[in-house]
Structures are given as C-alpha cells and as structure tokens.
Amino acid sequence: AALAAALGGGLRGAAAVECAASGACGGGPDSDAEAEVSLLASTRSPSGGAGTCGDPAWFYSACQDANPQDPAYGTRRRKYVVPSASCPSKDAFPWCDPSADSASRAELLVARMNFSELTAQVSCDIFGGVPAIERLGVNAYNFIRENGHGLLWNDVCPITTMFPQVISMAASFNRTLWKAIGEASAIETRYNYDLGKQNSLFTQANFNIFLDPRWGRGQEVPGEDPVLNTEYAKSWVQGGQAPKGPGGLPLTGVSCKHFAAYSFEGAGGWPYPAADSNRHNFNAVVTEQDLADTHFPMFEGCASVGAMGMMSSYNAVNGVPMAANSKLTNDLARKTWGFSGTVVTDCGAVTDLYQNQKYVETAAEAAQAALEGGSNIECGDTVVKSAPRTQKMEALLRAAVAHSFDVRFRLGEFDPPAVDKKTEMYDQAAHARLAFDAAVQGAVLLKNEGGLLPLAPTTHVAVMGPLKNANWEVLGSYSSYMRSINWTDSPNVVSPVQGLKSCSLGFKLTVVEGGPSVCALTEQSIAATNSVVQKPEADVVVIVAGLFCNDQQEQNVDARPQSSGKCQAGCLEAEGCDRQDLMLPRGQQKLIERAVGWGIPVVLALVSGGPVDLSAYKALEGVGAILWMGYPGQAAGNAMAHLLFGLESPTGRLTQTFYSSAYTDVVNIKDMGMRPDQTIGHPGRGYRFVDAKYVVYPFGFGLSYHTWNYAWEPSTIEAGSFTGCKLALTASASGDVGARAQTSVLLFLSPPDLFGPSAPKKMLRHFDRVHGPEAQVSFVLGAKDFQLAGQKGKFAVYPGTWVATIGEPAVLTKTLQVTTVGCSAV
C-alpha cells in the first residue's frame, strides 16, 4: 500500500483509483491504515508524459543479460557464497527453537562463548564485520552496512536502486513515500543477503539535525527541524523493519545514527577550525534545552517504533564522548525511551577515547569505558586487542554481545530455514519508478518569474553548466556504483542531458559544451579544454550548476581537508569536508552572469544538498526560474525533464533554511547554540530562531505550477479541552499542469511572545501530503504541541495566546487560547 500512496499523482488507472479510495495518497499520520497492496506490485505505467519523455520505471538491466546462466548472482569482482544455515534444524543447538523469545535464545548462545570469542564479536571491522564462530554455527556479520537512500553495495548485479539523497526525499514531506522507500531498499538488502552477496541485514541511516549550513554531511539528513526529522526517521524504520521477511520477520534491522549532537566535520583543520578540533575530538557544548528540543527527538522517535540499532557519534557531548556516554545511552535511550536494540560506535570512536579525546589514558581503559558507557559493538579493534581479561570485563562483554545477538535472532538468522525457501528477484521496475517519483516530489521550485516554467513543448532549449552531464554526481554520498573503481560512467543513472534527449515533446535541444568545471575559480576553467561559453540560439537557457557530493580521488574522508582539491576549492560537501562558505564556486557564478547578459531567460537547476547563497539570483531579473533538485538519484534526468516541461509539477518544500553568505560570516561552525545570543552576536540557528535578515529562502518554502487555495473549515475546537483541539481546512488546486495536483500542507505554531528569544518564533507541528483538485485536511492538536523545553530540558505546556499558521509564507492564520488543560479558538 505504501508504494501506491507514495507514487500519488503519477499513478494511472486502477492504482490511482485505489490510492484515492483508500485515503492513502495523503501520506499523513492517518494514512498508514490503507488497503494492503504489495509493494512489489508493478507500476511500470509511465506518468504525465506517457511515452513522450523517457520511462520513469526504467532501470539498468544489461549486467543481468551479460550472465544469462546465473543472472541473480552477477560476476563483478566478488564470488558470492550463500552462508550455511546457523540452525539447520530447531534441535541443532539449544538456541535454535524459533518459538522461544530472542533475548533468551541470545543468552543461551552467548553463554557458550569464551573470552576471545566475546571480544571478537564486539569488534566489528568496517569491511569484514565480526568473525564467524564455526563451532557454534555463527556466521560472520557486519553491523556497518549503509542504507540511507538505497543499499550501499558496489560491484553487484543488479545494481541496487539509488533513490534520491535523504535531504531530497525529505523535501516531499510525504511519510508514505519515506516508508515505501525504506521498505523497497530493505527488500533489496534482504535479497542480497539471502543470496550471499553481503553478510548483514543491519543497516545504518542518518537522522541528525542539519545544524550548520556548511556541514558536509547535511545532504545525508532530512533537515533542520526536529519534528520533520523524527517523522522521517520513524517512517524509514517502519518501512525498513516491515514484517515482510520470511515468515513475517522484519525485512532488516535499522540503526539510527549519529546519537547525538553531530553536525561538524572539521577534519584535520583546513581551512578551519584549528587542527586540534575535528569530529574525532570535538566537544559539543549543548544546553539541556537544545538537547531536549532539537537533538534528541529523532532518536526517541526511533526507539518508539522499535529501531533495532543506534550508532553513537564521534563527538563528546558536554565533556563525555558519546562512545562512552552512559548517561545518554544507558539511562536516557534504554531506560527512559525504551530502546531495546544494539548500540554501535562510529568507526574508530573507541580509539578516539584515548588517542584523540584523552578521555582515558590507555586502550584497555577505552575498551572498558565504551562498554560501561553502553556501546555493544565497536567499529574498530580496540576491544579485541586490548580488553583486560577480568571478571568485570567478561560480564560487560556478555551483556554487550547479548544485545547484538538479540537483534540477529529477531531478524531470523538462527531460525531453521524453510524447506521451500526461494529467493525471488524484486520488482526492479517498481523500485525504479519509486526513485523517479521521489526525485519529482523532492524537487523545490524557488523562483518562477512570469511563469517561465513549465516550458512550452515548442521551446528551443540550450542546456549548459558543469553538471549537465552529471552521472554519479547526482546520487549523493553513500551511493552504490556498478564499478567502484570508476564512478564516472554509472549506467544506472540518467543525466540531465540524457533525460532531456529522451523526450519527444517537439522542443529543440542544444547542448552547449565547454564552460567552467564544478570547481573552477573562473569561467575559463583551469582545464585548457574548457573554453568560455558563447551565446546559443535558443529561447531559454537551462544551467545545471551545483556542488560535488563526494570525492572518488580521496576516500580517506578525514584527510580531505588536506588532500582533496574539491574540498579546498569549496565545491565539495561530504563526510570529512565542511564548506568554507555558501557561495557557488566562482566559475559557475561567472557563467550565470554571462548567460544573463545574453538577454535569454535563464533557468537555474541546482544540484546540491546543503544551501547555497541564492540572494543574487533571487533578485536578478534575467534568472527567471530556480529549481533546486537536491541530489535526485538515479532518475535525475528523467525527473528534471518532466518538471521543466510540466509533465509533473514541483511540490517539494525546503527542509533547510537557505541563508545569505552573511550568515556564515557571523556564526562559528562550532557554536552549537540554537537560540540567539546577543552577547556574542550569535543570530540563532534554523527557522525557529534565526534573525530573518539572513534568510533568502525559508524552511518550508516551495512553489508549484498549480494555484492552491486554502480555507478554514468551521471550528470544531471544544473549549477547555485538548481532546477536541482540532483544526480543519480545505485545500483546492487549479491549473491543468501535468499529473494530478498534489502538495504538502504544513502547520506551524507560534508560542506567546512573553517568553522572549529563548522561545521559538514558530515550530512545525504537523504536516500532510494531499492531492487535488480538492482535499480536506485535519490536524488534531494535543498538549504536546503546546509544550516548550525549559532551560533544564523539561517540557511543559505554556499557556497563553498561540498562533497557528498554514504554509510558508502563511496562507491561513488562526489564534488559539491555551491553558494547561486545553485550548479554544479566539
């Protein structure tokens, strides 16, 4: 059902009818009870431009055809071996009876391990995982598998589906889409696991807050808002752990990272901060208030839906490294939130305890501190090499290993295999179509002067810019490649030019070669082969500009500030590399200026994760439209073509504030404060707190080709009670553009003014995805919606006059009078 609902307006025929009839299209909190439709049900029917603009369900299949005798396994660089069953029968070992609970079975197994085996089961190699224990029927297993937007597993056939990067998918504000993609990528993970292509069902996904706009890993997270990130995390976990594995088992186990307050790379110190301050030794000084209402909610959300894992961050929080932070891991996550999975450290974090953070003096002390602090699996080898052979250490090891094996038991690894077990190929076309729709729904139209977009089918289009032929560059970090030794020709990716060339709408296309590279400091690129672009004969110029999401030449991420030319040029946003500022590289700026000077309308299509300073282009008359694509994944070119020509309408909304470059001039990237602080000139962070003078495009902003009108329904609020605190409205669309109209409705609440600058200006509280031409939306408000975190991090209802607004900018406003026991409309 999730797939049908997620595809929404792009569906045709029976699937569209079923989606609408079930009420699942909205993707809101009440849409999860939709009629059951298999995720693998084919959705090969193309959307708006049926047969005229590429195939939204296209996927690369040539590698399967190359090995017809065994297409399921592929031949690329690895020999795959299906692992032997850990429990051939329920009598093979005492822990093989699937009718017993997982914790008891794990305890039976762990009790049979000796000290050396225990240490080895804690220390997970980033590539190989924890080793097998043949005498106990235990296979090797890797707890460091990545699945943020598609399973990261290179050199396999079929290539795993590469959905848009997280920051792009989040812009859809569509829970049903997130859950569907979480499920689809989990299906691919279990498929590869069952065939022995990879040795884990435990996957990592990043839900941190996008705190500073320069953060290199901002592309990997949903955005800057705790409600958005929490809802995204919960949806992803529910999809990834859907009970659709063999015998109703969870498909995978999802691990939520990085707990907590991680939004800074700083590796090595170039060009800032100092060399002694980077993610491996950074102490995040965070107030109890900011922890409670900004950094904790998404991890509590993961715990609430039963996430099987949590990865701790490298950094310390208020002096205690997260790899050894018992207060936050044992007391808060496990005891208070009820988290019951396994805790994994980031890679090398236990070594950091004594080498970089100086929290303890020796490796043995680091091993003990990590286990006492709640870590169950270390990515590294400190424990296996240095754990002291004491009774206390053995008890810590057994407790840690019991947690990790409990997860493995829950995922069915030690259940006797079914006699008729058969691994079938997943529906690649359905997953490819889902990737296309995610790319479309995540695109954000920021500017559209005079209705320049959508383009008429008779338009003569000139496409140029350093990312017009983007291939791997549109995937985002933590992506899979068919050839990991050479990313430059990933055959599963549709580039912008390829997407436009696939259209047969009648327009003329001119591909303008040359011009600056992504990192060029001038329009005349450093490379002699790139010449200054000349004026084309065209009706409109589409410039595909942006940033690099990764650097194949430097895969040691912590060395990037010193050895990555992309990082040093300011054109890379990635793990290990924070940006210096928010400007596009100078060469791209000059290209845009030159194109505007031709007097031809310019469409700026932006490929990036983090915000770019667009203030000049927002004001520049010659730039008629700005379309932010994020990192749109394998269907990038098809999605862009459909959006440019109106076969689909943009519906995405920003999940991060787009600031002017003046903001980073006054904000220290290491200052974790959310609230403004006039004593040090700190203007605050994110839309909830920042001074509006630094904002170019705000959180929640996004235009559409359709015109949407909103009206409140008659109030149903029961005075003096939260039980009936309900806001209802009607959203109606006009304009015949492409597929059926859809949009996201965002509800913000602003607290009473009397609480000063420490209170948020406004807060996202609810959102829903709706479809036209008309939809009814209702939001039920509870006491929690009117709570604010105090300085000690405790939440309480704040009485007084609250203001509810719909949209950004606000299209509807309603005043509410709130007491500690209820609300009423004013």
N, C-alpha and C positions, 0 to 999 in steps of 0.2 A: 504494500500500500504506500510505503514511503516513496518509492520511485515514481508512481503515478502522480502523487501530490507534488513532489519536488519539480517535476517537469512542467506542471501547471500549464501556462498559456501555450507552450509549444506542442502540446498533445493534440491529436486529431482523432475524430471518430469515437469509438466506444470508450477508449481510455480517457478521453477528455470528459465524456458524459459521466463516467464512473467517478472521476476525480471530483467533479462538481456535485454530483448527487451525494457522495459520501461526506461532503464538507471537509475533505482533506486538503483542498487546494490552498487553504489559508496558511497552513504551516504554523499555527499558533498553539498555545498550550492546550487548547481544547480539540486539537485536530489529530491527536495521536490515537484516537479510538476509531480510525477509519476502517472501512471494509478491507478484509485481507486480500491483497493481490500480491503474487510472488514478485519479489524484487527482480527476479530473472525473467519476468515476462518481457518479451521482445518489444522494443519501442523504436523499431527501425524507420517508421514513417517520418519523413523529414518535416520540419516546422514551416514557418511562414513562407519561405521561398521554395516550396516543394519542387525539387528537380531543377531549380534555376540557380542555386547558389551553394554548390557543394552539398555534401551529405553530412548532417550533424551526427549521424551514427557511424561515420567512417572510422575504421581502426586499421592499424598496420598488421597485415597477416602474412606477409611474404616469408618471414622466418619460419612459419609453420609449414608452408609449402615446400621449403627447402629440404625438409626431412620428412617425407611423406610416410615412411615406415614407422616413425615414432614421433609424431608432431607434438605430443604433450610434453615431452622432455626437453626438446631443443638440444643444441650441440655446442653452445657457446661457452668455451673456456672451463666449464665445470662438468665433472662427471657426477651425476646425481644418483644417490643410493637411498632407496626407501628404508628408513630405520626399522630395525626389528621391533616387534611389539614388546613393550616393557612387561606386560602381563598377558602372555599367550592365553591364559585361562584364569578364572577367578581363584583357582587353587594354587596358582604358580608361586605366589608369595602371600603372606598374611594380609598385605595391604591391597590385594587385587580385587577384593569384593566391592563392586560399584554400589552396592546397597548401603554400605557404611558411609558416614559423613567424611568429607575431605580432610578436616583437621585431624580426626582420629587416624585415618589412613596415613597421613603425613607423619604423624608422631611415631607410628609403627616403623615406617621406613627409616626415618632419621635416627631412631634408637639403634639401628643396626650399623650406622656409620662410625668409623673410627675418627680420631682427631685429624689426621691428614686429609681424609675424605671430606670432613666438615669444612676445613679451611678452603679446600679446592672448590667446594660448592658455594662458597661466599664470594670468591674472587673470580669475576667474570671478565674474560678477555673480550675486548671490543669487537674482534672479528670472529674468534672461535667460540666464545661463550664459556660456560662451566663444563668440565670434562665429564665423560661417561664413567659410570661405576659398573663394570660388566658383571661383577659377581652379584649385584643386586638388581640387574636388569634396567639400570638407569642410563638413558641416552644423554649425549651432550646436548646442551641447551643454551641459547643466547638470550639474555634479557635486554640486550641493546639493539633491538630492531626498531626501525623508524617507520612510522606511518602517520605523518601529519596531513598529507594530501594525496595518498596513494602509497602503496608499499614500496619502500626504497630497497630494490634488489636488482643490481645491474647484471647485464650479460645473460639474461634468461629469455626464453621464448615460451609463451608470448610475453611481450613487454608489458609490465604492469601498467594499468591505466594511470596516467598522470593528470589528476584533477587540478584545478587552479590552486594557487598557494592559499594558505589559510586566510590571510588578510583580504584576499579577493572573495573567497566564498562567504566570509562573514558579512561582507557588504550587501548580500542578498537579504539579510535579516529574515531568513527562512529556515526555521527549525527543521521542517520536514526534509528540506534539501540536505542539511547537515547530517541528519540521521541516516538518510538514504546513502550518502557518500561514505559515511562511516561504515555502514553495512556492506556496501559494494567492495570497498577496499579490504574489509575483513574477510569477505568471501574469497578474494584473490589471495590473501595471506594464507588462509586455511588450504586452499587449492595447492599452493606451492609447498606448504608444509606436508600435506598428505602424500605428495609425490617425491618427497625427499629433496626438494630444491633448496630449502632453507630449514633451519632447525629450531624454529620458535613460533609460538602463537602469541607472544607477549610483545606488544608494540608501544612505542613512545609517541606522545603528541604534546605539543607546546601550547599552553594556555595562559602564559604570563601576560601582565599588563604592558601595553605599549606606552611606556612612561615618557621616555625622551625621544623626540622625532629623529634624532641622529642614530639611534640604536640599530646596529647592523642586523639584528635578528627580529626586528619589528615585523618583517614580512611573514614570519612564522606563526604569529599570534593573531587572535581575532581582532583586537583593537585596544582602545584606551579605557573602555567602560567596564566596570565590574559586573553589571547585570548582563550585558551582551556577552562578555567572555564566559560567564557562568552558564548561561543558557546554551552557548555554543558547546562548551565542554560537556555538559550533561547530554546534549543531543548526540555528540560524537561518541561518547561512552556507550550510550544506549544502542546506537547503531552497531558499533564495533563489537559489543558483547551481546548482540541479539541472540536469543536461544534458537539458532537455526543451524548449528553444527550437528554432527552425527548424534542421533538420539535426543535432540533438543538441547545439546550442550551449547555454551556460548561459542560464537564463532572464533573470537580471540579474547585476550585479556588486554585492556587498555590501561596504560600508565600515564598519569598526568604530570607534566613537568613544567617549570622547574620550581619546586617549593623551597624558598619563596623570595619575593622582592628582587628578582633578577631582571635588570634592564640596562646592562652595561658590559661592554667587552674590554676596551682599553688595553688589549693585549700588547705587551711589550713597550708601550709608551709613545709610539709615533702617531700623529704629531702631538697628541696629548692623550691622557694626562702623563704624569711622570712615570718613569719606567718601573717604579715600585708600587704602582697602583693599576691593577688589572683584575679581571674576573676571578683569577685564582687566589687573590689575597684581598679583594675588596671587602671592606666592612660597610654594609648598607645600614646607615643610621636612619631608622624609620620610626616615627612616632607610633604609639599604640593605636592612635586614631586612624592613621593612614594604613597601618597593617589591617585593621579591622574592616574598614570600608573600601579598601582598594586592592590589597594584595592577597587576602585570604579567601574571599567569597568563591572564586572559581574552584579552589581545592576542596572547600567544604562541599561545593556542588558535586564534585567528582565522588566524594565519599558518600553523598546522599543517594547516588544512583548505583553504588556498588562497584566503583572502579577497582580493578584488581591490582593496580600499581600506582606508585608515586615516585617520581625522581626528584631528589633534592638538588638544589643549585650549588654552584661552587662557593658563592659569596657567604660571608658571615652576615648575620642579622643582629645588630646591636651588640657586637663583640663575640658572638658564638657562631662558629661555622655551621652551616646547615647540615653538613655530613655528620655532625656530632651534636645536633641540637635536640636534646631530649625534651625540653620544654615544649617546643613546637611540634616535634614528630610524635613522641610518645603521649604527652599529656593532651595537646590540642587535637592533633589529627586522629590519633587512635582512641583516646578516652572520651574526648568531648564530641568529636564529629562522628565517631564510629567507623573510621576507616579500618578495613579488615584485609587489605591486600599486602603486597610486599613493597618495601622501600628500597630503591636503587639509588646509588650515588652517581653523580656525573663522573666522567672518566678522568681518573687521576685525583679526585677530590680527597680521598683518604691520604694520599701522599702529600697533598697540599697542607694537611693539618700540621705537619711538622716541617715541611720544606719551605712553604711559602707563607702560610698564615701564622706560623710559630705558636700555634695554639697548644701544642705539646712539643716535647723535645726529641722523641725517638719514634721510629716506625712502629715498634711494639706498642707504645703508648697511643699512637694514632689508631692502630687496629682496635684497641680496646675502647678508645673514646668513640669511634664510629659505631661499634656495636652497642655500647651503652647508650649512645645518642639516638638509637632507633634505626640505624641502617641495617638492612638484611642482606643486600647484595652490593658489593663494591665493583664498580667498573675500574679494574686495576689489579694489582698483585701484592699490595701491602699486607693484607691479611694472610694470604697463603705463604708468604715469605717470612713474615715477622711476628705472627700471633704467638704470644707466650703460652707454653704448654702448662696451663694451670687449671684447676677445677673451675674457677670463676670464668675463665675464657671458654672452656668447653661448654659450660652452661649457656653463655652468651651465643656461642656458635650454634648450639642445638636449637635455641629459640629462633635465631635468625633463619636457619635453614628450614625450620618447620614452616615459617611464613612463606618462603619461596616455593616449597613443595606443595603447600596447601593450594596455591594458585595452579600449579601444574596438574594436581589432581582434579581441580574444578574444571579444567579445560579438557579432561578426558584422556590425558596421556597414559594413565595407568589403568584404564578400563580395557577389558578384553575386547579385541576388535570384532565387529560383526562379521559373520560368515560371508555375507553377501556384500561386503563393503566395496563400493566402487566410486572412484573419484571422477567426476564428470567436469568437462570444461564449462566454465561460467559463460554467461551471455555477454560476450565482448561488445557486441553492438549496443546492448542496453547500457553498459557501463560507459561506452564512448559517448552515447547520447547524453548521459547524465553529466559527463565532463563538459560537453558543449553547453548545456543549459546552465551549469554552474558558472561558466565563463560569461554568458549573456547576463545572468541575474546579478553577477558581481561587478559588472562594469558601471561606472558612475559618470553621468553626464554633468559636467561642472559649468559649462557655458554653452549657449546656443543662441547667439545674437541673430535676430531676424529670422529665426527658424532655418538656419543654414542646413542643419540636419533634420530629417534624413535627406540624403541626396536623391535627386530625380534619376530614374534609370537611363536618361539620355545624357547625363553629365560626363564631361571629359575630365577624368581624374588623373592627376600626377601624384605618384606616391614616392616619397624620398625619406631620408633620415637614416641614422646609423642602425636602427632596429627594424627596418622594413623587411629584411630577410631573416629576422630573428628566428632561431631554432631552439636550441637548449635555453637560450636567454629568456624565453617566456615561461619557463617551467617553474622558476623559483628554486630556492635551495632545498636540499634533502629530496632530490628527484632521482629517478631511475633513468639509465641510459642503456641502449642496446649494446653499445661498445664503451665501456667505462674508460678505456684508454684514449678515446677520441669522441668528445661530445658534439663536435661541430656539425655532424650530419645525423641527427636522431630522426630516423624515418617515420616515427610515430607522431611527429609534431607538424602541424600546419602553420607555416609562417604567415605574416600579414600579406605579403605579395602572393603567396600560393592561394590564400583564401580569396583574395580579390580576383585572381585569374580563374578561379573555379566558378565564378559567377557568369551566367549568361543572361543578364538582365537587359543588355543593349548598350551599356555605357562603354566608353573608350578608356583604356587604361594605358598610361605612360609610366614606366618605371625609370626613375631618374637615378642613374648610378653616380658614384663618387660622393664627395662631401665628407664631412668630418666623421671620424670614428666615435664611438661612445665616449671615450676618454680624452678626445682631442682638446687641446687648450685653445686652439683657434679653428676657424672654419677650414683653413688649409690644414689637413691632418698631418701629423708627424710622418705618417707613411707617405712616401712620394707618389704612390699610385692613386691617392685620393686627391682629386682636383676640386677647385671651387665650383659649386653647382651653378649652372646657367638657367635663366628663366625658361620654363617649359611653355608650350602651347597647351593650355588647359583651362577649364572652368573653375577648378578648385584644386588646391594643393593639400595633400594629407602628409603630415610629417610625423613619422613614428620615432619618438625620442624616448629617453629614459636612462635607466641605470643598469649595471650588471648585478645579477642576483648571486653570483658565485664566481670563483676563480679556479679554473682547472689547473692552471700552472702552479698554483701554490695551495696545496691541500693540507698543509700544516697550518691550521687556522690561527694558532697563536703566534705564528711567525708573519702573518700577513702585514701587520703594520710596518715591519722592516723590509719584507721581501716581495710584497705584491705591488706592482706598479699601478694596478687598478685601485687598490686601497689608497695609495699615496696620492693619486690623481683625484680622489674624491668621487669616483664613479662606481664604486663598489659598496654595496650594503650586504653584509653577510656575517656569518659567525666569525668572530675574531676581528672584525673591522667595523667600528663605528665611523660614521661620516663626520667630516670636519664641519660641514655647514649644510644648508638645504638647497643650494643652488644647483641647477643643471650645469654640467661641465661647459666651459666657455665656448668650445667649438659648436656645441648644439645651440647655445644662445645666439651665436652669430648666424647660424643657419636660419633660425626662426626670424631674426631681424632682416636678413637678406630676402627671405621669401615674402615677408610682409611688404617690403619695398617694391615688389613686383606689381602690387595692386590686385593680386588674385586672392580671393578668400582662402584663408588657411584654417585647416582643421588640425589641431594638435592632439595626437593619440599618444598617451603617456603610459609607458611600461615601467612601473616601479612598485615597490612595496611601501616604503616609508614616504612621507610627504615631501614634496618639492615646492620651493617658493614660486608660486604662480602669480604673484601680485602684479608683475609687469604684464603678463599675458591676459589676466582678467580685465585689465584696463585698456589693453591695446586693441584698437578698433579692427585692425587687419586680421587678428586672430578671432575668427567668428565662432569657433567651437572648440571645446576642450573635453576630451573623452579619456578618463582615467581607466585603464584596463587592469591595473594591478599586475600580477603575474598570472595570466589567464590559462596556463596549462596547455595540454596537447592540442586542444581545439581552438587555439588563439586566433588563427587566421580566419577560420570559418565564422567564429563569433564576431570578430571585428567587421567582417564584410556584411553580415546580417544586420549589425547595428548601424553601420554607416548608411545603408540603403533602406532602412526602415522595415526590413523583414521581421525584425524584433525591435522592441522599444527598450531603451535603457531604464532600469528600475532600481539600480543599486544606490546605496546611501553610504557616505563616508563613515568608517568606523574609527577614524583618527582625525584629529584636527590638522588642517593644512595651515601651517604658520608662515609668516614672513621671516626672512633671514634675520631680521632684527631680534627675533625671539632668542635665537641661539647665541646672540651677542651678549645677552644679559643673564642667561641661565647656565649654570655649571652642570655639566652632564652627570656629575657625581652627587649632586644635591637631590636627595630622594623625596624632598618635601612636595606634597601635593598642594597644600594651602599656600597662598601668597604670604610673603614675609617682607614687610616694608623696611625693616631694619637692615636687611641685606640687599634690598632691591629685587627680591625674587617675586616674579609676577604670577606664580602658580602654574599648575600643570593641568592640561586637559580641559575640555569644555566646561567641566563642573566648577573650575576655579580660576582659569586663566583670565588675564586682562584682555578684553575684546580687541584692543588696538593691535594686538599681534596676530589676529586671526584673519586669514584670507578666505578660506572655506571651512565652515564649522562641521563638527561631528554631526552626522545625521542628514547632511545636505545631499541632494541629488535631484536632477531634473529628469523630465520624461517627455516623450513625444506626445503623449496623451495629456489632456487637461483634466485634472482631478478636482472635484468639488466636494466639500465636506460640510456636514450639518449635524448638530447635536440632536439626538432623539430626546423625547420628553424624559426628564429626570426620574429615575427610579430609586433615588437615594432615600433610605429610611433614616430620618434624623436621629442622631444619638446612638447609632449602632454601626459597627463595621460589617455586620452581616449583610446588610443591603447596600453597601457602598459601591455602587456600580455606575460606570459611565458608558453610555452607548451612543454611537454615531453612525451615520450613513456616509459611505464614500462612493461617488459616482464618477465615471470617466466618460469623456467624449473625445472624438478624434479617431478616424479609421486608419490606423497605422499598424501594419504587420499583424502579429499574433494578438490574441485576446489580451486586453489591458490588464496589467497587474501592478501592484505597488506595495510598499511596506508602510504601515501606519505605526508611528512612534508616539508613545505617551510619556511626557516628561512631567515631573512635579517639582515645583519650586517652594522651598520652605519659607516660613515667616522671616521678615527682614531683621528682626531684633537679635538674631544670633551672630551677626557680624561676618567677617571674612572667613572664619573657620567653617562656616556652613556652605554647602554647595550652592551655586547660583541656581542650578536646576539639575535634576537627575533623571536619567532614563529609568522608567519603572516597568513598562510593559511594551510589547510590540507584537504585531501580527502581519502576516502576508495575506493580501486579499486580491480578488480578481474582479474585473469589471464585466459588464458595464456598471453594475451596482452591487455593493456589498454592505452588509450590516456588521459592525464591529462592536464588541463589548469588552470592557476591562473591569474585572472585579477587584476592587482595592481592599487591602487588609491592613491591619495595624502595622505590619512590617513595612508597608510602603511609606508610612509616615514616620519611620524611625530614623534617627541620625546617631552616628557614633560620637560619643563624648571623648574627651581627652584621654581617658583611661581605656578607650576601646570598647566600652559598654554601650549597647544600643538601647534607646528609649524613644517612645512616642513624644514628639514635640508638638504641643497644642498651639493653636493659633490659626491664622489665615494662610492657607496654602493655595497655590495656583496650578491648575492642570492645563497643559498645553498639548496640542497635537501638531507634530511636524516640526521641521527646521528649515526655513523660518516658520513660526507658529501660524497655523491656518485656523485653529479654533482655540478658545480660551474659556476656562470655567473656574470660578472661585469656590473654594471649599473651606468650610469652617471645621476645624479638627479639635477634638478633645481627646483625653486619654482613653476614652471608651468608644468613640465613634466619630462620624463625620456627617456633615449636612451641606447641601448646596446653598450658596449665598444668592 
